[in-house]
Amino acid sequence: MTNRRLTMLSSLAAVLLIVGCASVTQLGTQLGQGAGVLTEDEATSINRAGEALSKTFEDITPEQEYYIGRAVAASILHTYAPLENRDANTYLNNLGQTLAMASDRPETFGGYHFLLLESDEINAFAAPGGLILVTRGMLACCAGEDELAAVLAHEIAHVQNRDGLQAIKKSRLTSAFTIIGVEAARTLGDEDLKQLAEDFEASIDDIAQTLINSGYARGAEQNADHDAAVILHRVGYDPQALVRMLGVMGERWKPSGPGFARTHPSPDDRVKSVRSGIPEADVAPAPAARQTRFAANLGGI
């Protein structure tokens, strides 16, 4: 294939794919074959890339979101062992379910589920569909039930806002455009390039792990903080608990460290942002029953 022909192929692929419809792409490749511009293999490559791109614009169903979330959670549990404490996990779920019911998305396909992780890292994960995991290290930043509620409300807000799905859609879009180049290379007949294409296709399964390592975008984190304050207020928890919890995290912040430092903006930046959305008001001390529950279920962890 000459450079001129390859350029023509790539240009035609780009034009067809920008249209964003697999059926239109197929019609275009048929015309290209008829005009002698494309071979059968080239047309197949472009059609395949068009199908990949069209999927990036499909709505992910609640059921698909549930299974994606399970895959993400499974990836996390390959790295972080669950904390084996039934009372603590039951308490976490009771608190989490109460907060989830006060969110703008109280129900998901598989429901909300909360689990503690046996790790001293300061981190928490919100997988699509409502699977929320919190490390022992994050618990250590919580002085009481209000602060723990703030952590859970923040993660629930990520689920409410479907932040995980947004990240996955972007990954799919990137994958689709990469396939364009890989498929063009495939037609050159180089066995090494064909293997590269197959390896790339397999790497799509790693999207969940990429999401864990990269974390949510700064804007998504800020939105989740503001939405968490709303959820806390609705249930009757002190929204300022979010600021207090972030303050403790700031004292333990290690920008080059693992966990939360790798996947979230700094606590100081988050405090500056969230304070503007939380009204300054005198709030009565947390009821003694909250602190009693917190100490009874999590005090020994």
C-alpha positions in Angstrom: 0.0 0.0 0.0 1.4 3.4 -1.0 1.7 6.3 1.5 -0.9 8.2 -0.7 -3.3 5.3 -0.5 -2.8 4.9 3.3 -3.5 8.6 3.8 -6.6 8.3 1.7 -7.8 5.3 3.8 -7.1 7.1 7.1 -8.9 10.3 5.9 -11.9 8.3 4.7 -12.0 6.4 8.0 -11.9 9.6 10.0 -14.7 11.2 8.0 -16.9 8.2 8.3 -16.2 7.8 12.0 -16.9 11.4 12.9 -20.4 10.8 11.6 -20.8 8.5 14.6 -23.1 6.0 13.1 -22.0 2.4 12.3 -24.7 2.0 9.6 -23.5 5.1 7.9 -19.9 3.9 8.1 -20.9 0.6 6.5 -22.7 2.4 3.7 -19.6 4.6 3.1 -17.2 1.6 3.0 -19.5 -0.1 0.5 -19.3 2.9 -1.8 -15.6 3.0 -1.3 -15.2 -0.6 -2.4 -17.5 0.0 -5.4 -15.3 2.9 -6.4 -12.1 0.8 -6.0 -10.8 3.0 -3.2 -11.0 0.3 -0.6 -10.2 -3.3 -0.5 -12.4 -5.8 1.3 -10.0 -6.0 4.2 -9.8 -2.2 4.5 -13.5 -1.9 4.5 -13.8 -4.5 7.2 -11.3 -2.6 9.3 -13.1 0.7 9.0 -16.5 -0.9 9.7 -15.1 -2.5 12.9 -13.7 0.8 14.0 -17.1 2.4 13.3 -18.8 -0.1 15.5 -16.4 0.6 18.3 -17.0 4.3 18.1 -20.8 4.0 17.9 -20.7 2.1 21.2 -19.2 5.1 23.0 -22.4 7.0 22.6 -24.8 4.2 23.8 -26.4 4.7 27.1 -25.1 2.2 29.6 -28.1 0.4 31.2 -28.5 0.1 35.0 -27.8 -3.6 34.7 -24.6 -3.0 32.7 -23.6 -0.4 35.2 -24.0 -3.0 38.0 -21.8 -5.6 36.3 -19.2 -2.9 35.5 -19.2 -1.9 39.1 -18.7 -5.5 40.2 -15.7 -5.8 37.9 -14.2 -2.6 39.4 -14.9 -3.8 43.0 -13.3 -7.2 42.2 -10.2 -5.4 40.9 -10.0 -3.4 44.2 -10.3 -6.6 46.2 -7.4 -8.1 44.4 -5.2 -5.4 46.0 -7.0 -4.7 49.3 -8.3 -7.5 51.5 -11.8 -7.0 53.1 -11.8 -6.3 56.8 -13.4 -9.3 58.5 -15.6 -7.7 61.1 -19.3 -8.4 60.8 -20.4 -5.8 63.4 -18.3 -3.1 61.8 -19.5 -3.9 58.2 -23.1 -4.1 59.3 -22.8 -0.7 61.0 -21.2 0.8 57.9 -24.0 -0.6 55.7 -26.7 0.7 58.0 -25.2 4.2 57.9 -24.5 4.0 54.2 -28.1 2.9 53.3 -29.6 5.7 55.3 -27.4 8.3 53.5 -28.1 6.7 50.1 -31.8 6.9 50.6 -31.4 10.7 51.0 -29.4 11.0 47.8 -30.8 12.0 44.4 -30.3 8.4 43.4 -31.6 6.2 46.2 -31.9 3.1 44.2 -29.6 1.3 41.8 -29.9 -2.0 39.9 -28.1 -4.0 42.5 -28.5 -1.7 45.4 -25.9 0.0 47.5 -23.3 -2.1 49.3 -20.6 -0.9 51.7 -17.4 -2.8 52.8 -14.4 -2.0 55.0 -10.9 -2.8 53.6 -8.0 -4.0 55.7 -5.5 -1.3 54.7 -3.9 1.7 56.5 -4.0 3.7 53.3 -6.3 6.7 53.4 -8.7 5.9 50.6 -12.3 5.1 49.6 -13.7 3.8 46.3 -17.0 4.3 44.6 -17.6 1.7 41.9 -20.4 2.2 39.4 -23.8 0.9 40.6 -23.3 1.5 44.3 -20.4 -0.6 45.5 -18.5 1.5 48.0 -15.3 0.4 49.8 -13.6 2.3 52.7 -10.1 1.6 54.1 -9.2 1.3 57.7 -6.9 4.3 57.2 -9.9 6.4 56.1 -11.7 5.4 59.3 -8.8 6.8 61.3 -9.6 10.2 59.8 -13.1 10.1 61.3 -13.6 11.4 64.8 -17.2 10.2 64.9 -20.2 9.1 63.0 -20.7 12.5 61.4 -17.3 12.4 59.8 -17.8 8.8 58.6 -21.1 9.9 57.2 -19.3 12.6 55.3 -17.0 10.0 53.7 -19.8 7.8 52.7 -21.9 10.7 51.4 -19.0 11.8 49.2 -18.7 8.3 47.7 -22.5 8.0 47.3 -22.4 11.3 45.4 -20.0 9.7 42.9 -22.5 6.9 42.3 -25.3 9.4 42.1 -23.5 11.4 39.5 -22.4 8.3 37.6 -18.8 9.5 37.6 -17.4 6.0 37.0 -19.4 5.6 33.9 -18.2 8.9 32.5 -14.7 7.8 33.0 -15.4 4.5 31.3 -17.1 6.2 28.3 -14.0 8.4 27.8 -11.8 5.3 27.8 -14.0 3.6 25.3 -13.8 6.7 23.0 -10.0 6.7 23.3 -10.0 3.0 22.5 -12.1 3.5 19.4 -9.8 6.2 17.9 -6.8 4.0 18.7 -8.4 1.1 16.9 -8.6 3.4 13.8 -4.9 3.6 13.7 -4.4 -0.1 14.6 -6.8 -1.3 12.0 -5.2 0.9 9.3 -1.9 -0.7 10.3 -3.4 -4.2 10.2 -4.0 -3.9 6.4 -0.3 -3.5 5.9 0.1 -7.3 6.6 2.8 -7.0 9.2 2.4 -9.9 11.7 3.8 -7.9 14.5 1.3 -5.1 14.0 -1.5 -7.7 13.8 -0.4 -9.0 17.2 -0.3 -5.4 18.5 -4.0 -5.0 17.5 -4.9 -8.2 19.3 -3.1 -7.1 22.4 -4.8 -3.7 22.4 -8.2 -5.3 22.1 -7.5 -7.4 25.2 -6.4 -4.3 27.1 -9.9 -2.9 26.9 -10.8 -5.2 29.8 -8.4 -3.2 31.9 -10.6 -0.1 31.9 -11.8 -0.8 35.5 -8.2 -0.9 36.8 -7.3 2.3 34.9 -10.2 4.0 36.7 -8.9 2.9 40.1 -5.4 4.1 39.4 -6.4 7.4 37.9 -9.2 8.4 40.2 -12.0 10.8 39.3 -11.4 14.2 37.8 -11.0 17.3 40.0 -14.3 18.7 38.9 -16.0 15.4 39.8 -14.4 15.4 43.2 -15.6 19.0 43.9 -19.1 18.2 42.8 -19.2 15.1 45.0 -18.1 17.2 48.0 -20.9 19.7 47.4 -23.5 16.9 46.9 -22.2 15.2 50.0 -23.0 18.3 52.0 -26.5 18.2 50.7 -27.0 14.6 51.6 -25.6 15.1 55.1 -28.0 18.1 55.6 -31.0 16.0 54.5 -30.3 13.2 56.9 -29.5 15.5 59.8 -25.7 15.2 60.0 -23.5 18.2 60.3 -22.2 19.2 56.8 -19.2 20.8 58.5 -18.1 17.3 59.4 -16.9 17.0 55.8 -14.6 20.0 56.4 -13.4 18.5 59.7 -12.6 15.2 58.1 -10.7 16.8 55.3 -8.8 18.8 57.9 -7.6 15.6 59.5 -6.7 14.2 56.1 -4.7 17.3 55.3 -2.6 16.8 58.4 -1.7 13.3 57.2 -1.4 14.2 53.5 1.6 12.9 51.6 1.4 14.2 48.0 3.8 11.5 46.8 2.2 8.7 48.8 -0.1 5.9 47.8 -3.9 5.7 48.0 -5.9 8.8 48.4 -2.9 11.1 47.5 -2.7 9.4 44.1 -6.4 9.6 43.2 -7.8 12.8 44.8 -7.0 16.5 44.9 -5.4 17.7 48.1 -7.6 18.1 51.1 -6.7 21.8 51.5 -7.9 22.5 47.9 -11.1 20.5 48.6 -11.8 22.4 51.9 -11.5 25.8 50.1 -14.0 24.6 47.5 -16.5 23.0 49.7 -16.6 25.7 52.3 -18.2 28.1 49.8 -21.2 25.7 49.6 -21.7 25.0 53.3 -23.5 27.7 55.2 -21.8 28.8 58.4 -24.2 28.1 61.2 -24.2 26.9 64.8 -24.9 23.2 64.9 -25.7 21.3 68.0 -23.2 18.7 69.1 -23.9 15.3 67.7 -26.3 13.2 69.8 -24.6 11.0 72.3 -26.1 7.9 70.6 -24.1 8.6 67.4 -20.8 8.6 69.2 -21.9 5.5 71.2 -22.7 3.6 68.0 -19.5 4.7 66.4 -17.3 3.7 69.3 -19.1 0.4 69.9 -18.7 -0.7 66.3 -15.5 0.9 65.1 -13.6 1.8 68.3 -11.4 -1.3 68.2 -10.5 -1.0 64.5 
